[in-house]
Amino acid sequence: MELYDYIGNYEGIYKIDMQYEYDENDLPKKIIRETYSAFDFFRDTLVINYE
């Protein structure tokens, strides 16, 4: 997903990338979200454990 925001003379960009990892049963085991903006970068990781 990419969002473009135009404020005055400044063009800021906000982008989200999602990555998925699956286990041997094709179930999601990890979700990685990377968020980019004009000034920041964040990476969140969600790990799923099945019992």
Secondary structure, DSSP 8 states (H G I E B T S, - for coil): -EEEEEETTEEEEEEEEEEEEE-TTS-EEEEEEEEE-SS-EEEEEEE----
